[in-house]
Amino acid sequence: MKYLRIKKQADFQKLFKKGKRAFTPSFTMVYAPSEQMRMGISIGKKHGKSVQRNRIKRLLREAFRLTQGEMKGKYSIVLIPKVREEYSFETFENHLKCMIKKEKL
């Protein structure tokens, strides 16, 4: 299933104000029901220089792409990674799967 990317600042702000939040050790997820499956990533400069931030975004996008098939509905989702020493694809994927089961998405 294909998903759309959230790119506009207004869409991010709307989700931050009206969305529900769920937490894992590696990231925070803000989500709300939507007509289409959409995903965006919000990452600050405290995560490092652009090379590190882009790597984190690539890992999160791939983990989301592989786990979105397990979601029952359609949602707009923003993922906000937490600052850590090491980021791994397996960790993001496992935490995303757990969050989908826990929140019944």
Phi and psi restraints in degrees (value plus and minus 20) as a CYANA .aco file:
   2 LYS   PHI    -107.6   -67.6
   2 LYS   PSI     126.4   166.4
   3 TYR   PHI    -145.8  -105.8
   3 TYR   PSI     138.0   178.0
   4 LEU   PHI    -115.5   -75.5
   4 LEU   PSI     136.0   176.0
   5 ARG   PHI    -117.8   -77.8
   5 ARG   PSI     120.2   160.2
   6 ILE   PHI    -107.1   -67.1
   6 ILE   PSI     102.2   142.2
   7 LYS   PHI    -142.7  -102.7
   7 LYS   PSI     -47.4    -7.4
   8 LYS   PHI    -102.5   -62.5
   8 LYS   PSI     120.0   160.0
   9 GLN   PHI     -79.5   -39.5
   9 GLN   PSI     -57.8   -17.8
  10 ALA   PHI     -82.9   -42.9
  10 ALA   PSI     -58.0   -18.0
  11 ASP   PHI     -86.8   -46.8
  11 ASP   PSI     -61.1   -21.1
  12 PHE   PHI     -81.7   -41.7
  12 PHE   PSI     -66.4   -26.4
  13 GLN   PHI     -83.1   -43.1
  13 GLN   PSI     -59.5   -19.5
  14 LYS   PHI     -82.0   -42.0
  14 LYS   PSI     -62.2   -22.2
  15 LEU   PHI     -88.1   -48.1
  15 LEU   PSI     -61.3   -21.3
  16 PHE   PHI     -83.0   -43.0
  16 PHE   PSI     -53.2   -13.2
  17 LYS   PHI     -99.8   -59.8
  17 LYS   PSI     -60.9   -20.9
  18 LYS   PHI    -130.7   -90.7
  18 LYS   PSI     -25.8    14.2
  19 GLY   PHI    -105.1   -65.1
  19 GLY   PSI     142.5   182.5
  20 LYS   PHI    -108.5   -68.5
  20 LYS   PSI     133.1   173.1
  21 ARG   PHI    -136.1   -96.1
  21 ARG   PSI     123.2   163.2
  22 ALA   PHI    -157.1  -117.1
  22 ALA   PSI     127.3   167.3
  23 PHE   PHI    -144.7  -104.7
  23 PHE   PSI     123.7   163.7
  24 THR   PHI    -153.3  -113.3
  24 THR   PSI     150.4   190.4
  25 PRO   PHI     -84.0   -44.0
  25 PRO   PSI     -41.8    -1.8
  26 SER   PHI    -126.2   -86.2
  26 SER   PSI     -40.0     0.0
  27 PHE   PHI    -180.3  -140.3
  27 PHE   PSI     146.4   186.4
  28 THR   PHI    -131.5   -91.5
  28 THR   PSI     119.2   159.2
  29 MET   PHI    -137.9   -97.9
  29 MET   PSI     109.1   149.1
  30 VAL   PHI    -131.8   -91.8
  30 VAL   PSI     106.6   146.6
  31 TYR   PHI    -162.3  -122.3
  31 TYR   PSI     136.0   176.0
  32 ALA   PHI    -173.4  -133.4
  32 ALA   PSI     129.0   169.0
  33 PRO   PHI     -81.1   -41.1
  33 PRO   PSI     128.8   168.8
  34 SER   PHI    -169.7  -129.7
  34 SER   PSI     148.2   188.2
  35 GLU   PHI     -96.4   -56.4
  35 GLU   PSI     -48.6    -8.6
  36 GLN   PHI    -149.1  -109.1
  36 GLN   PSI     136.6   176.6
  37 MET   PHI     -97.0   -57.0
  37 MET   PSI      99.9   139.9
  38 ARG   PHI    -154.4  -114.4
  38 ARG   PSI     127.4   167.4
  39 MET   PHI    -164.1  -124.1
  39 MET   PSI     120.2   160.2
  40 GLY   PHI    -158.7  -118.7
  40 GLY   PSI     140.9   180.9
  41 ILE   PHI    -146.0  -106.0
  41 ILE   PSI     111.7   151.7
  42 SER   PHI    -134.7   -94.7
  42 SER   PSI      96.2   136.2
  43 ILE   PHI    -156.8  -116.8
  43 ILE   PSI     111.8   151.8
  44 GLY   PHI    -116.3   -76.3
  44 GLY   PSI     153.5   193.5
  45 LYS   PHI     -93.3   -53.3
  45 LYS   PSI     -31.0     9.0
  46 LYS   PHI     -89.2   -49.2
  46 LYS   PSI     -31.6     8.4
  47 HIS   PHI    -102.2   -62.2
  47 HIS   PSI     -26.8    13.2
  48 GLY   PHI     103.8   143.8
  48 GLY   PSI    -188.1  -148.1
  49 LYS   PHI     -95.6   -55.6
  49 LYS   PSI     156.1   196.1
  50 SER   PHI     -79.8   -39.8
  50 SER   PSI     -52.7   -12.7
  51 VAL   PHI     -83.0   -43.0
  51 VAL   PSI     -65.5   -25.5
  52 GLN   PHI     -87.3   -47.3
  52 GLN   PSI     -61.9   -21.9
  53 ARG   PHI     -83.8   -43.8
  53 ARG   PSI     -61.5   -21.5
  54 ASN   PHI     -86.2   -46.2
  54 ASN   PSI     -56.2   -16.2
  55 ARG   PHI     -83.8   -43.8
  55 ARG   PSI     -63.7   -23.7
  56 ILE   PHI     -81.7   -41.7
  56 ILE   PSI     -62.7   -22.7
  57 LYS   PHI     -83.5   -43.5
  57 LYS   PSI     -61.1   -21.1
  58 ARG   PHI     -82.5   -42.5
  58 ARG   PSI     -62.9   -22.9
  59 LEU   PHI     -83.7   -43.7
  59 LEU   PSI     -64.2   -24.2
  60 LEU   PHI     -85.5   -45.5
  60 LEU   PSI     -61.6   -21.6
  61 ARG   PHI     -81.9   -41.9
  61 ARG   PSI     -62.6   -22.6
  62 GLU   PHI     -88.2   -48.2
  62 GLU   PSI     -61.8   -21.8
  63 ALA   PHI     -81.6   -41.6
  63 ALA   PSI     -61.5   -21.5
  64 PHE   PHI     -85.8   -45.8
  64 PHE   PSI     -62.6   -22.6
  65 ARG   PHI     -79.2   -39.2
  65 ARG   PSI     -59.7   -19.7
  66 LEU   PHI     -98.5   -58.5
  66 LEU   PSI     -46.0    -6.0
  67 THR   PHI    -121.4   -81.4
  67 THR   PSI     -28.7    11.3
  68 GLN   PHI     -85.5   -45.5
  68 GLN   PSI     -41.9    -1.9
  69 GLY   PHI     -86.4   -46.4
  69 GLY   PSI     -40.8    -0.8
  70 GLU   PHI    -101.1   -61.1
  70 GLU   PSI     -32.4     7.6
  71 MET   PHI     -97.9   -57.9
  71 MET   PSI     118.9   158.9
  72 LYS   PHI    -104.6   -64.6
  72 LYS   PSI     -55.2   -15.2
  73 GLY   PHI    -130.5   -90.5
  73 GLY   PSI    -189.5  -149.5
  74 LYS   PHI    -133.5   -93.5
  74 LYS   PSI     111.4   151.4
  75 TYR   PHI    -156.5  -116.5
  75 TYR   PSI     135.7   175.7
  76 SER   PHI    -118.5   -78.5
  76 SER   PSI     106.7   146.7
  77 ILE   PHI    -150.7  -110.7
  77 ILE   PSI     116.4   156.4
  78 VAL   PHI    -139.8   -99.8
  78 VAL   PSI     107.7   147.7
  79 LEU   PHI    -124.1   -84.1
  79 LEU   PSI     110.8   150.8
  80 ILE   PHI    -142.3  -102.3
  80 ILE   PSI      83.7   123.7
  81 PRO   PHI     -90.5   -50.5
  81 PRO   PSI     130.6   170.6
  82 LYS   PHI    -114.9   -74.9
  82 LYS   PSI     133.6   173.6
  83 VAL   PHI     -92.5   -52.5
  83 VAL   PSI     106.8   146.8
  84 ARG   PHI    -162.2  -122.2
  84 ARG   PSI     147.2   187.2
  85 GLU   PHI     -92.2   -52.2
  85 GLU   PSI     -65.6   -25.6
  86 GLU   PHI    -148.6  -108.6
  86 GLU   PSI     116.9   156.9
  87 TYR   PHI    -136.5   -96.5
  87 TYR   PSI     113.1   153.1
  88 SER   PHI    -155.3  -115.3
  88 SER   PSI     129.6   169.6
  89 PHE   PHI     -81.7   -41.7
  89 PHE   PSI     -62.5   -22.5
  90 GLU   PHI     -81.3   -41.3
  90 GLU   PSI     -60.8   -20.8
  91 THR   PHI     -83.7   -43.7
  91 THR   PSI     -68.4   -28.4
  92 PHE   PHI     -80.0   -40.0
  92 PHE   PSI     -63.8   -23.8
  93 GLU   PHI     -84.7   -44.7
  93 GLU   PSI     -65.0   -25.0
  94 ASN   PHI     -84.0   -44.0
  94 ASN   PSI     -63.2   -23.2
  95 HIS   PHI     -87.4   -47.4
  95 HIS   PSI     -55.4   -15.4
  96 LEU   PHI     -87.6   -47.6
  96 LEU   PSI     -61.3   -21.3
  97 LYS   PHI     -82.4   -42.4
  97 LYS   PSI     -64.3   -24.3
  98 CYS   PHI     -81.9   -41.9
  98 CYS   PSI     -59.9   -19.9
  99 MET   PHI     -87.2   -47.2
  99 MET   PSI     -58.1   -18.1
 100 ILE   PHI     -83.1   -43.1
 100 ILE   PSI     -61.9   -21.9
 101 LYS   PHI     -88.5   -48.5
 101 LYS   PSI     -63.1   -23.1
 102 LYS   PHI     -85.9   -45.9
 102 LYS   PSI     -64.7   -24.7
 103 GLU   PHI    -107.3   -67.3
 103 GLU   PSI     -24.4    15.6
 104 LYS   PHI      37.1    77.1
 104 LYS   PSI      27.5    67.5
